[in-house]
Amino acid sequence: MKTAGFIGCGHMGGALAAAAARAAGGEEILTADRHPEKLETLQNACGTIPASLSETASDCRYLFLGVKPQGMKALSMEIRETLSSRKEPFVLVSMAAGITLETLRSLFGVEKIIRILPNLPVSAGEGVILYAASAAVTAGEEEGFLALMRSAGLSVKLEESKIDAGCAVTGCGPAFVCLWMEGMIDAGVRAGLPYQAAKEMTVRTFLGTAALLQKTGDDPAGLRTAVCSPAGSTIEGIAALEKSGARFGAMEAVTAAYLRNKELGKN
Ligand SMILES: NC(=O)c1ccc[n+]([C@@H]2O[C@H](COP(=O)([O-])OP(=O)(O)OC[C@H]3O[C@@H](n4cnc5c(N)ncnc54)[C@H](OP(=O)(O)O)[C@@H]3O)[C@@H](O)[C@H]2O)c1
């Protein structure tokens, strides 16, 4: 049996298949998709093995499903019989946003399921993968899953009911950060910097700030205080941010995304 298989190798499935290949070796990863060119690209980049839908569904210890949520029902009809005929234990890993463990269990007829919510930075190895596991997944199987995903970024286990909240921070967060970056770049250009320079400086400032917080374990408030010298320019900028409601804006954005996630989950 192969270590992992990926059905649906688009943006997210492809990025996670590449991460799994880095962990287990490409020859241990089967990939299936309606578009052979996506499988070829992955094979050339990481040595994964293109396979049919049924081979992938029948021969992998971890079976990742990377199709869009609206395609999950059709996929379940295509592979349910193959899954039910399997003798050895295997774990189904679904990345479909909004599809619960319970729905997955009834669609695919499988008890061992890990539901994941990866964010886009997994494709740079700096992502966050939120996950919830069904009771039938053993500690050893969970360890195996974590090992496969290690090079994609940080995996965080949550109660399933907290995934909507986590997703508002990690899944939607990259878009919020980008909007903030756009503002900083524009301001740099307004103050006379060339666009490219302003962009590189902004990206590096975000990277550096995040790296420092990660290294020290400090709270953001501590780092901010350390940067603000008395009567200096940074505290003037902070006053302008507070006046514009930036902090509350960030809270509103995450809260709005959370409420929308909950609403989408009901449909
Ligand atoms: N992109 C993100 O940032 C993100 C974040 C979190 C979670 N997710 C989840 O990740 C999943 C994939 O999203 P994505 O953005 O990677 O989608 P995507 O780029 O459209 O990739 C999905 C791939 O699966 C193929 N496919 C669909 N049904 C298939 C089937 N029955 N057999 C074989 N191949 C099939 C699709 O082909 P066709 O195009 O012909 O249908 C497409 O190539 C979704 O469930 C989404 O909720 C994505």
The ligand as an SDF file (V2000), in Angstrom:
LIG
                    3D

 48 52  0  0  0  0  0  0  0  0999 V2000
   -7.8590   27.1230   -2.4930 N   0  0  0  0  0  0  0  0  0  0  0  0
   -7.8570   27.3960   -1.1920 C   0  0  0  0  0  0  0  0  0  0  0  0
   -7.3010   28.3920   -0.7150 O   0  0  0  0  0  0  0  0  0  0  0  0
   -8.5210   26.4470   -0.2100 C   0  0  0  0  0  0  0  0  0  0  0  0
   -8.4350   26.6930    1.1650 C   0  0  0  0  0  0  0  0  0  0  0  0
   -9.0260   25.7810    2.0450 C   0  0  0  0  0  0  0  0  0  0  0  0
   -9.6910   24.6780    1.5570 C   0  0  0  0  0  0  0  0  0  0  0  0
   -9.7800   24.4840    0.2060 N   0  0  0  0  0  0  0  0  0  0  0  0
  -10.5180   23.3200   -0.2810 C   0  0  0  0  0  0  0  0  0  0  0  0
   -9.7020   22.5800   -1.1540 O   0  0  0  0  0  0  0  0  0  0  0  0
  -10.5270   21.9240   -2.1090 C   0  0  0  0  0  0  0  0  0  0  0  0
   -9.9570   22.1560   -3.4820 C   0  0  0  0  0  0  0  0  0  0  0  0
   -9.9580   23.5340   -3.7780 O   0  0  0  0  0  0  0  0  0  0  0  0
   -9.0220   24.0930   -4.9400 P   0  0  0  0  0  0  0  0  0  0  0  0
   -9.0830   25.5600   -4.8560 O   0  0  0  0  0  0  0  0  0  0  0  0
   -7.7160   23.3970   -4.8970 O   0  0  0  0  0  0  0  0  0  0  0  0
   -9.8690   23.5620   -6.2250 O   0  0  0  0  0  0  0  0  0  0  0  0
   -9.3480   23.3470   -7.7180 P   0  0  0  0  0  0  0  0  0  0  0  0
   -8.1160   24.1260   -7.9820 O   0  0  0  0  0  0  0  0  0  0  0  0
  -10.5500   23.5480   -8.6010 O   0  0  0  0  0  0  0  0  0  0  0  0
   -8.9380   21.7960   -7.7560 O   0  0  0  0  0  0  0  0  0  0  0  0
   -9.8550   20.7410   -7.7490 C   0  0  0  0  0  0  0  0  0  0  0  0
   -9.4140   19.7340   -8.8060 C   0  0  0  0  0  0  0  0  0  0  0  0
  -10.1290   18.5200   -8.6190 O   0  0  0  0  0  0  0  0  0  0  0  0
  -10.6230   18.0890   -9.8890 C   0  0  0  0  0  0  0  0  0  0  0  0
  -11.7730   17.2130   -9.6910 N   0  0  0  0  0  0  0  0  0  0  0  0
  -13.0180   17.5480   -9.2830 C   0  0  0  0  0  0  0  0  0  0  0  0
  -13.7960   16.4520   -9.2020 N   0  0  0  0  0  0  0  0  0  0  0  0
  -13.0280   15.3950   -9.5510 C   0  0  0  0  0  0  0  0  0  0  0  0
  -13.2500   14.0030   -9.6640 C   0  0  0  0  0  0  0  0  0  0  0  0
  -14.4590   13.4690   -9.3880 N   0  0  0  0  0  0  0  0  0  0  0  0
  -12.2380   13.2040  -10.0610 N   0  0  0  0  0  0  0  0  0  0  0  0
  -11.0350   13.7210  -10.3480 C   0  0  0  0  0  0  0  0  0  0  0  0
  -10.7460   15.0520  -10.2650 N   0  0  0  0  0  0  0  0  0  0  0  0
  -11.7340   15.8710   -9.8690 C   0  0  0  0  0  0  0  0  0  0  0  0
  -10.9750   19.3850  -10.5550 C   0  0  0  0  0  0  0  0  0  0  0  0
  -11.2230   19.2340  -11.9410 O   0  0  0  0  0  0  0  0  0  0  0  0
  -12.3680   20.2260  -12.5980 P   0  0  0  0  0  0  0  0  0  0  0  0
  -11.7970   21.6010  -12.5060 O   0  0  0  0  0  0  0  0  0  0  0  0
  -12.5410   19.7150  -13.9950 O   0  0  0  0  0  0  0  0  0  0  0  0
  -13.6060   20.0690  -11.7410 O   0  0  0  0  0  0  0  0  0  0  0  0
   -9.7240   20.2150  -10.2370 C   0  0  0  0  0  0  0  0  0  0  0  0
   -8.6510   19.9020  -11.0920 O   0  0  0  0  0  0  0  0  0  0  0  0
  -11.9340   22.4910   -1.9470 C   0  0  0  0  0  0  0  0  0  0  0  0
  -12.7620   21.5400   -1.3120 O   0  0  0  0  0  0  0  0  0  0  0  0
  -11.7580   23.7140   -1.0860 C   0  0  0  0  0  0  0  0  0  0  0  0
  -12.8710   23.9110   -0.2060 O   0  0  0  0  0  0  0  0  0  0  0  0
   -9.2070   25.3290   -0.6860 C   0  0  0  0  0  0  0  0  0  0  0  0
  1  2  1  0
  2  3  2  0
  2  4  1  0
  4  5  1  0
  4 48  2  0
  5  6  2  0
  6  7  1  0
  7  8  2  0
  8  9  1  0
  8 48  1  0
  9 10  1  0
  9 46  1  0
 10 11  1  0
 11 12  1  0
 11 44  1  0
 12 13  1  0
 13 14  1  0
 14 15  2  0
 14 16  1  0
 14 17  1  0
 17 18  1  0
 18 19  2  0
 18 20  1  0
 18 21  1  0
 21 22  1  0
 22 23  1  0
 23 24  1  0
 23 42  1  0
 24 25  1  0
 25 26  1  0
 25 36  1  0
 26 27  1  0
 26 35  1  0
 27 28  2  0
 28 29  1  0
 29 30  1  0
 29 35  2  0
 30 31  1  0
 30 32  2  0
 32 33  1  0
 33 34  2  0
 34 35  1  0
 36 37  1  0
 36 42  1  0
 37 38  1  0
 38 39  2  0
 38 40  1  0
 38 41  1  0
 42 43  1  0
 44 45  1  0
 44 46  1  0
 46 47  1  0
M  CHG  2   8   1  16  -1
M  END
$$$$
